Amino acid sequence: MGYDLDKLYEGPRSERRAKRKKVNRILNILIVLVVVLIVFFGGKLIFGDKNVDESVSSNQTNQPADNEGKAASDDSQDKEQEKEQTTDKPDDQTSKEKSTEETNNEQKEPESDDAVVETEGDPESNILKSIVNSAWKPIGTTQAEPHSIDYTKDSVDRNEMEMAASYATGFDRSDMVVWWLGRNGENSITATVSSKTTKQVQKVYLDWIPNEGWKPTKIEELKENDTPTYKDYKKSEPDENEDND
């Protein structure tokens, strides 16, 4: 009976041992697989990163050389351009200074004190003073030769006469009243004008220069407007006393 009981206990024990052995084998296999995987992926990570670092470092060492080459070439080109600009600059400045001086000289010529000659008029006459400026020039013209004097209002010739009178007196065209235009010779006229602002009356002598236009030759500053046109204008004005009556 005891012998049978021992047999009964040995059966379950052997089964448990067999199961443990199987479990141990499976665990060992899994451990080996895990170790293999760790070694595989670990090696890949280590050697892979090293290769990447080497390739990156090689690219970085090569790239600056190209950039430096480009930068050097760009710097050399920029320096050459700067040299060209610096060498060209004085010429440009010289030409600009020359043109500015010429412009200033042209503007100063009419205002030169040496060019202007003023003469006091006879006290018994209507002339306060006479002015001659050797710097006066013809104003230019759009008319063709042969020239013929034309006093017609809004004609090209009359317009150029008034421009010449404005140029000589300094009166602005919008502020200037033309009282008289009359012949003073074959190719000369006189223009009596006044300023609306200053009430100053001046008689301008103009000569026709072929292909160059009217040129002022003399100005007479008058005490009063003695033109027939002005006298007629004064007669036509209403008398203030009559208005008050």
PALUM-759974 format. One line per 8 residues: their letters; for each residue x, y, z of N, C-alpha, C, O. Coordinates in steps of 0.001 Angstrom, whole numbers, plus 500000, padded with zeros to 6 digits. Layout:
! PALUM-759974
A = X:Y:Z:X:Y:Z:X:Y:Z:X:Y:Z  ...
END
This chain:
! PALUM-759974
MGYDLDKL = 500849:498812:500000:500000:500000:500000:500879:501231:500000:500624:502187:499268  501939:501208:500841:502868:502354:500850:503555:502507:499538:503792:503630:499094  503875:501444:498916:504543:501511:497618:503658:502166:496598:504145:502924:495758  502419:501910:496639:501482:502504:495681:501342:504011:495904:501191:504776:494951  501393:504429:497170:501278:505857:497463:502480:506624:496913:502345:507732:496395  503675:506001:497039:504868:506671:496498:504765:506850:494996:505175:507875:494453  504231:505879:494352:504070:505974:492895:503101:507096:492531:503282:507840:491566  502056:507173:493366:501078:508220:493066:501713:509610:493188:501375:510500:492408
YEGPRSER = 502627:509820:494151:503264:511125:494334:504325:511401:493282:504523:512552:492895  505005:510373:492817:506056:510572:491819:505495:511044:490493:506185:511756:489763  504285:510678:490157:503706:511089:488858:503567:512593:488753:504083:513186:487805  502904:513217:489671:502770:514684:489591:504098:515404:489689:504243:516440:489040  505066:514948:490437:506367:515596:490559:507108:515598:489231:507663:516608:488798  507095:514435:488605:507803:514357:487311:507168:515286:486286:507859:515883:485460  505872:515398:486347:505200:516301:485407:505595:517752:485675:505810:518540:484753  505686:518088:487000:506041:519469:487313:507473:519762:486896:507770:520856:486416
RAKRKKVN = 508349:518804:487074:509730:518998:486645:509835:519194:485154:510595:520036:484674  509061:518405:484421:509086:518531:482968:508596:519907:482543:509146:520528:481633  507544:520372:483224:507019:521710:482885:508045:522792:483194:508217:523745:482434  508730:522621:484344:509753:523626:484699:510870:523655:483674:511343:524721:483280  511286:522474:483249:512356:522408:482241:511938:523130:480967:512721:523870:480371  510682:522902:480557:510191:523576:479330:510174:525091:479509:510570:525865:478637  509689:525467:480697:509629:526923:480963:511021:527511:480976:511241:528591:480427  511978:526813:481603:513358:527302:481659:513961:527416:480254:514648:528385:479931
RILNILIV = 513677:526380:479413:514192:526441:478043:513637:527655:477283:514354:528371:476584  512319:527846:477459:511694:528986:476754:512287:530301:477230:512570:531202:476440  512472:530390:478587:513048:531623:479127:514470:531849:478628:514859:532968:478294  515241:530755:478584:516620:530879:478105:516661:531334:476647:517461:532182:476252  515740:530718:475846:515688:531115:474418:515332:532590:474280:515922:533318:473482  514337:533020:475090:513925:534430:475031:515057:535352:475460:515295:536397:474855  515761:534934:476536:516885:535760:477010:517952:535895:475935:518494:536975:475701  518242:534756:475279:519244:534782:474205:518795:535705:473075:519589:536488:472554
LVVVLIVF = 517503:535609:472694:516986:536469:471619:517079:537951:471997:517461:538796:471187  516719:538235:473251:516788:539633:473711:518206:540140:473670:518463:541262:473234  519150:539293:474135:520567:539701:474124:521047:539934:472712:521757:540900:472434  520651:539030:471809:521054:539184:470402:520499:540469:469827:521202:541221:469153  519210:540715:470106:518586:541942:469591:519264:543188:470154:519506:544158:469435  519568:543144:471466:520236:544292:472090:521589:544542:471448:521949:545675:471129  522332:543451:471267:523660:543598:470647:523532:544118:469228:524316:544969:468808  522548:543616:468479:522380:544021:467073:522020:545501:466956:522672:546271:466251
FGGKLIFG = 520946:545872:467684:520496:547265:467572:521478:548232:468234:521687:549355:467776  522084:547742:469356:523072:548609:469998:524261:548877:469094:524740:550007:468997  524737:547815:468425:525843:548011:467494:525465:548911:466340:526260:549729:465879  524234:548746:465881:523792:549591:464752:523756:551053:465162:524183:551942:464425  523225:551275:466376:523149:552661:466838:524534:553278:466999:524779:554415:466595  525439:552492:467603:526787:553014:467867:527535:553280:466567:528033:554383:466342  527612:552260:465713:528377:552407:464469:527672:553305:463468:528305:554035:462706  526312:553232:463487:525560:554099:462571:525773:555571:462902:526027:556359:461991
DKNVDESV = 525678:555980:464185:525886:557374:464595:527299:557820:464292:527535:558976:463940  528242:556895:464431:529629:557249:464146:529806:557589:462686:530473:558565:462342  529196:556770:461809:529288:557045:460375:528622:558369:460028:529121:559152:459221  527451:558596:460681:526746:559862:460416:527592:561036:460849:527695:562031:460133  528201:560925:462025:529045:562011:462528:530217:562254:461595:530585:563396:461322  530814:561138:461098:531948:561286:460196:531543:561974:458906:532263:562835:458401  530351:561579:458358:529897:562199:457107:529570:563672:457316:529859:564517:456469  528949:563965:458487:528626:565355:458773:529876:566185:458937:529977:567297:458420
SSNQTNQP = 530845:565619:459677:532089:566355:459888:532840:566564:458585:533439:567616:458359  532801:565524:457709:533475:565675:456422:532796:566735:455575:533467:567506:454888  531451:566781:455616:530733:567820:454872:531045:569199:455427:531211:570161:454677  531125:569287:456763:531402:570576:457369:532809:571055:457058:533042:572249:456865  533741:570119:457011:535112:570534:456703:535264:570921:455254:536082:571781:454925  534480:570293:454367:534571:570635:452944:533808:571908:452616:534232:572692:451768  532681:572111:453292:531803:573230:452934:532444:574582:453194:532372:575439:452313  533061:574833:454328:533662:576147:454530:534689:576492:453490:534854:577656:453126
ADNEGKAA = 535396:575462:453001:536411:575744:451977:535767:576352:450763:536292:577306:450189  534589:575791:450347:533882:576349:449191:533372:577739:449494:533460:578651:448673  532822:577881:450727:532291:579195:451088:533391:580225:451151:533235:581368:450722  534532:579778:451713:535640:580722:451776:536111:581100:450391:536469:582248:450127  536103:580097:449493:536503:580399:448114:535563:581381:447468:535974:582330:446800  534246:581120:447692:533257:582042:447115:533374:583411:447751:533333:584433:447066  533526:583423:449109:533627:584709:449793:534851:585471:449325:534813:586687:449140  535961:584720:449133:537180:585385:448679:536999:585976:447295:537413:587102:447019
SDDSQDKE = 536356:585175:446412:536133:585684:445054:535184:586868:445070:535386:587850:444355  534102:586762:445925:533163:587880:446017:533842:589119:446563:533622:590228:446076  534698:588916:447612:535414:590067:448184:536324:590708:447163:536417:591933:447084  537009:589867:446366:537915:590423:445357:537136:591203:444309:537569:592268:443868  535954:590654:443901:535130:591380:442925:534627:592687:443503:534630:593716:442827  534180:592646:444796:533700:593876:445425:534803:594912:445520:534572:596100:445293  536022:594452:445862:537130:595396:445962:537455:596011:444619:537737:597205:444525  537414:595177:443555:537682:595715:442227:536635:596742:441842:536961:597786:441277
QEKEQTTD = 535340:596441:442153:534279:597399:441849:534460:598678:442630:534250:599770:442103  534861:598546:443925:535083:599740:444727:536220:600569:444164:536158:601798:444157  537282:599880:443681:538391:600613:443079:537943:601359:441849:538303:602517:441636  537125:600657:441014:536627:601329:439812:535775:602524:440174:535855:603571:439531  534944:602368:441220:534085:603478:441627:534906:604630:442172:534621:605794:441888  535945:604300:442969:536764:605364:443529:537562:606070:442450:537797:607276:442532  537985:605312:441425:538738:605954:440346:537839:606783:439469:538261:607809:438935  536564:606341:439308:535633:607101:438473:535044:608277:439218:534636:609259:438597
KPDDQTSK = 534991:608199:440540:534286:609200:441318:534878:610593:441171:534119:611543:440980  536192:610764:441250:536738:612113:441111:536364:612770:439800:536096:613970:439756  536343:611966:438701:535978:612544:437414:534549:613046:437446:534248:614136:436960  533646:612216:438039:532243:612623:438124:532098:613874:438967:531363:614795:438610  532809:613901:440096:532722:615066:440956:533274:616297:440264:532727:617393:440390  534372:616106:439525:534963:617235:438821:534009:617793:437789:533842:619007:437670  533362:616865:437015:532422:617321:435992:531233:618017:436624:530742:619023:436112  530757:617453:437783:529624:618079:438461:530002:619459:438976:529229:620410:438858
EKSTEETN = 531214:619563:439556:531645:620852:440069:531788:621874:438941:531430:623041:439097  532325:621412:437789:532470:622313:436649:531118:622803:436171:530928:623996:435930  530152:621853:436030:528820:622247:435557:528151:623185:436544:527458:624119:436141  528356:622941:437872:527768:623822:438887:528382:625205:438810:527678:626211:438905  529719:625257:438636:530381:626556:438533:529907:627305:437295:529673:628512:437340  529767:626579:436188:529297:627235:434970:527886:627780:435151:527576:628891:434721  527022:626968:435806:525647:627424:436046:525629:628647:436946:524903:629607:436690  526443:628605:438013:526499:629750:438923:527017:630992:438224:526534:632100:438457
NEQKEPES = 528016:630792:437355:528557:631935:436624:527519:632535:435700:527396:633754:435579  526748:631622:435029:525711:632126:434136:524647:632897:434905:524125:633902:434423  524328:632414:436113:523314:633096:436894:523835:634409:437465:523070:635357:437640  525128:634470:437755:525678:635670:438370:525980:636764:437350:526052:637939:437712  526158:636399:436091:526539:637391:435088:525581:638570:435012:526037:639714:435029  524237:638338:434926:523331:639484:434847:523349:640345:436100:522981:641518:436042  523782:639773:437265:523768:640512:438508:525119:641149:438817:525281:641755:439875  526070:641026:437933:527395:641573:438179:527332:643100:438229:526743:643737:437356
DDAVVETE = 527946:643673:439264:527953:645126:439417:528751:645798:438303:528435:646911:437882  529794:645104:437830:530613:645680:436772:529851:645783:435462:530138:646652:434639  528870:644889:435265:528136:644874:434002:527050:645937:433954:526636:646348:432870  526578:646393:435129:525470:647344:435193:526013:648764:435300:526854:649071:436144  525506:649618:434417:525874:651039:434454:524596:651850:434604:523702:651780:433761  524515:652624:435691:523349:653460:435941:523734:654938:435774:524791:655380:436223  522854:655668:435125:523071:657097:434881:521856:657875:435338:520726:657564:434964  522101:658901:436158:520994:659723:436638:520387:660503:435474:521104:661007:434610
GDPESNIL = 519070:660595:435464:518393:661330:434410:518417:662829:434642:518692:663299:435746  518129:663561:433600:518042:665025:433702:516877:665386:434619:515768:664887:434431  517116:666251:435615:516030:666608:436536:514828:667233:435830:513701:667143:436318  515070:667862:434687:513983:668492:433959:513183:667491:433120:512106:667814:432619  513722:666267:432972:513059:665273:432130:512179:664361:432969:512084:664510:434188  511537:663416:432293:510678:662439:432969:511461:661177:433370:510889:660203:433860  512788:661221:433147:513620:660040:433398:514317:660177:434751:515045:661140:434994  514086:659209:435617:514780:659179:436903:516223:658707:436725:517155:659319:437247
KSIVNSAW = 516395:657616:435984:517737:657091:435709:517687:656135:434530:516638:655586:434195  518839:655951:433912:518997:655004:432799:519879:653857:433266:520843:654058:434006  519537:652647:432823:520275:651445:433221:520692:650681:431967:519875:650394:431092  521991:650359:431903:522524:649541:430819:523266:648370:431451:524083:648554:432354  522975:647170:430970:523612:645963:431506:524230:645195:430346:523524:644679:429479  525548:645128:430342:526245:644452:429244:526044:642938:429272:526387:642250:428310  525489:642415:430369:525262:640966:430470:523944:640543:429847:523674:639347:429734  523118:641499:429440:521861:641133:428787:522141:640386:427490:523073:640709:426754
KPIGTTQA = 521316:639386:427231:521464:638568:426025:520120:638460:425316:519081:638702:425928  520124:638098:424029:518847:637838:423345:518100:636706:424046:518717:635765:424545  516792:636800:424081:516000:635810:424832:515728:634544:424031:515188:633575:424564  516107:634547:422727:515803:633400:421884:514493:633623:421137:513683:634465:421524  514297:632871:420076:513099:633045:419266:512723:631763:418552:513563:630898:418304  511453:631659:418230:510958:630552:417397:510641:631036:415986:510150:630266:415161  510922:632324:415702:510576:632907:414413:511706:632703:413404:512883:632641:413758  511306:632602:412141:512279:632424:411062:512593:633771:410426:511812:634718:410520
EPHSIDYT = 513733:633837:409788:514122:635040:409057:513538:634984:407639:513332:633884:407126  513265:636105:406991:513430:637464:407531:512348:637793:408539:511199:637375:408396  512733:638561:409578:511818:638907:410662:511087:640198:410335:511659:641132:409774  509813:640231:410695:509033:641459:410561:508324:641710:411877:507766:640786:412469  508339:642972:412348:507755:643330:413640:506235:643199:413580:505592:643674:412643  505685:642556:414582:504242:642329:414640:503750:642673:416043:504070:641977:417006  502961:643763:416154:502450:644200:417450:501105:643552:417793:500542:643825:418852  500596:642709:416920:499265:642132:417140:499222:641359:418455:500145:640614:418785
KDSVDRNE = 498136:641549:419196:497994:640868:420478:497992:639352:420287:497364:638829:419366  498703:638660:421172:498830:637194:421189:499652:636662:420018:499713:635448:419825  500286:637532:419232:501174:637032:418171:502484:636560:418798:502817:636922:419927  503222:635743:418039:504495:635216:418547:505475:636351:418800:506171:636359:419816  505532:637310:417878:506498:638393:418004:506187:639265:419222:507090:639620:419980  504915:639608:419407:504556:640432:420569:504820:639679:421871:505289:640268:422845  504528:638412:421889:504787:637618:423088:506268:637628:423436:506633:637713:424609  507125:637541:422415:508564:637560:422665:509033:638954:423081:509977:639068:423862
MEMAASYA = 508402:640008:422585:508722:641368:423040:508453:641497:424533:509286:642010:425281  507289:641030:424958:506917:641136:426372:507827:640276:427243:508156:640664:428364  508233:639126:426745:509179:638279:427487:510512:638998:427681:511109:638924:428755  510980:639696:426639:512242:640418:426732:512132:641576:427721:513070:641842:428472  510984:642271:427723:510786:643363:428681:510753:642841:430115:511312:643469:431015  510102:641700:430336:510054:641083:431662:511448:640649:432106:511812:640798:433272  512215:640116:431175:513587:639667:431472:514468:640836:431893:515259:640710:432828  514339:641970:431212:515191:643121:431505:514795:643815:432800:515660:644174:433599
TGFDRSDM = 513495:644009:433018:513021:644752:434199:512952:643908:435455:513037:644429:436567  512799:642601:435279:512609:641730:436436:511168:641643:436876:510860:640990:437874  510259:642307:436128:508838:642207:436459:508303:640849:436018:508601:640380:434919  507515:640227:436879:506862:638973:436501:505777:639257:435465:505086:640273:435536  505639:638347:434505:504659:638568:433433:503250:638771:433987:502483:639576:433458  502912:638049:435039:501571:638170:435616:501387:639483:436367:500257:639909:436605  502509:640136:436748:502450:641385:437505:502779:642594:436626:502819:643723:437116  503013:642368:435349:503472:643436:434448:502337:643904:433538:501593:643097:432981
VVWWLGRN = 502221:645229:433400:501252:645832:432480:502032:646467:431324:502931:647279:431547  501684:646095:430098:502330:646663:428912:501472:647832:428430:500343:647649:427974  502034:649038:428541:501274:650234:428166:501549:650678:426730:500688:651269:426079  502748:650391:426247:503103:650911:424916:504179:650048:424273:505145:649654:424925  504003:649758:422987:505015:649120:422150:505143:649973:420897:504169:650146:420164  506330:650508:420647:506497:651390:419486:507834:651167:418814:508804:650749:419447  507873:651451:417532:509103:651274:416759:510121:652346:417135:509773:653505:417362  511385:651934:417195:512475:652849:417524:513592:652758:416476:514746:653083:416756
GENSITAT = 513243:652325:415306:514209:652125:414238:513764:650932:413413:512676:650390:413603  514643:650532:412482:514245:649448:411580:514045:648138:412318:513063:647441:412068  514944:647786:413216:514853:646521:413953:514893:646754:415459:515412:645926:416208  514341:647889:415901:514335:648218:417324:512961:648735:417721:512236:649321:416918  512623:648496:418996:511359:649007:419525:511590:649491:420949:512648:649259:421534  510585:650167:421498:510552:650496:422923:509266:649913:423507:508221:649872:422858  509384:649464:424759:508231:648904:425470:508123:649592:426814:509033:649493:427637  507018:650291:427048:506788:650939:428341:505890:650034:429178:504764:649719:428794
VSSKTTKQ = 506417:649624:430330:505708:648667:431179:505722:649172:432613:506531:650025:432977  504821:648638:433415:504778:648991:434835:504471:647756:435668:503960:646756:435164  504795:647848:436954:504524:646754:437886:503241:647048:438641:503074:648143:439178  502341:646088:438687:501101:646260:439437:501369:646394:440928:500627:647067:441644  502432:645752:441388:502729:645739:442821:503451:647010:443256:503017:647681:444192  504559:647347:442574:505378:648498:442983:504965:649800:442309:505386:650878:442727  504139:649703:441266:503722:650883:440479:504898:651531:439746:504771:652644:439235  506019:650856:439691:507203:651380:439014:506998:651326:437502:506497:650333:436975
VQKVYLDW = 507389:652402:436803:507219:652485:435347:508601:652502:434700:509467:653291:435079  508796:651615:433712:510085:651545:433032:509874:651450:431519:508940:650820:431024  510786:652106:430822:510785:652082:429356:511982:651238:428907:513129:651559:429218  511702:650158:428175:512729:649191:427788:513023:649347:426300:512108:649386:425477  514311:649434:425962:514751:649498:424571:515189:648101:424140:516026:647474:424789  514613:647622:423037:514886:646261:422553:515373:646299:421110:514828:647026:420280  516413:645501:420818:516924:645345:419452:516690:643910:418998:516830:642970:419781  516331:643749:417720:516155:642409:417163:517491:641875:416660:518143:642499:415823
IPNEGWKP = 517890:640717:417177:519118:640041:416748:518688:638858:415883:517994:637969:416374  519090:638823:414584:518635:637751:413685:518904:636363:414270:519993:636065:414761  517872:635536:414195:517917:634138:414645:518147:633982:416156:518261:632856:416640  518219:635083:416903:518442:634999:418355:517354:635675:419168:517218:635405:420361  516570:636557:418538:515443:637165:419228:515719:638558:419748:516743:639160:419426  514792:639076:420561:514884:640425:421098:515896:640486:422232:515938:639624:423109  516726:641559:422181:517760:641754:423198:517578:643129:423843:517531:644132:423131  517474:643202:425185:517397:644508:425853:518730:645252:425723:519798:644651:425836
TKIEELKE = 518657:646543:425488:519873:647366:425386:519906:648474:426433:520986:648915:426828  518739:648930:426887:518700:650012:427873:517328:650052:428546:516312:649681:427959  517335:650512:429787:516089:650741:430531:516103:652173:431042:517122:652667:431523  514961:652827:430930:514788:654146:431532:513680:654052:432576:512541:653698:432269  514041:654379:433818:513030:654398:434882:512364:655772:434861:513032:656797:434995  511047:655782:434693:510312:657025:434500:509690:657532:435797:509344:656759:436691  509560:658858:435871:508882:659458:437018:507393:659159:436970:506775:658855:437990  506835:659248:435793:505410:658972:435632:505169:658353:434261:505987:658498:433353
NDTPTYKD = 504069:657677:434122:503705:657026:432869:503220:658094:431884:502173:658709:432086  503998:658303:430815:503671:659352:429850:503158:658799:428521:503140:659511:427517  502741:657530:428513:502275:656934:427260:500852:657387:426942:500054:657609:427852  500528:657528:425648:499150:657887:425277:498118:656897:425807:497003:657275:426168  498502:655641:425847:497553:654633:426332:497184:654873:427781:496021:654763:428168  498199:655206:428585:497930:655443:430011:497085:656708:430189:496181:656747:431024  497389:657743:429395:496618:658981:429499:495152:658741:429151:494253:659248:429822  494919:657957:428085:493546:657626:427721:492868:656818:428831:491682:656996:429111
YKKSEPDE = 493632:655941:429446:493089:655119:430525:492679:655998:431708:491630:655782:432314  493509:656987:432032:493191:657860:433153:491957:658711:432862:491148:658980:433749  491828:659130:431596:490659:659926:431238:489367:659113:431357:488317:659636:431731  489471:657828:431032:488269:656990:431055:487869:656574:432459:486760:656079:432664  488770:656769:433446:488427:656386:434815:487396:657348:435376:487470:658547:435105  486433:656857:436154:485442:657745:436771:486078:658632:437827:486960:658197:438568  485622:659886:437891:486148:660825:438871:485592:660475:440244:484384:660304:440408  486494:660367:441247:486051:659986:442591:485112:661028:443179:484168:660687:443892
NEDND = 485377:662332:442873:484505:663394:443409:483106:663266:442856:482122:663476:443565  483020:662914:441561:481702:662753:440947:480942:661607:441590:479728:661674:441785  481699:660527:441924:481043:659381:442576:480506:659774:443948:479429:659353:444372  481327:660620:444639:480885:661009:445990:479649:661894:445917:478780:661822:446787  479563:662752:444857:478394:663597:444704:477167:662730:444433:476065:663254:444272
END
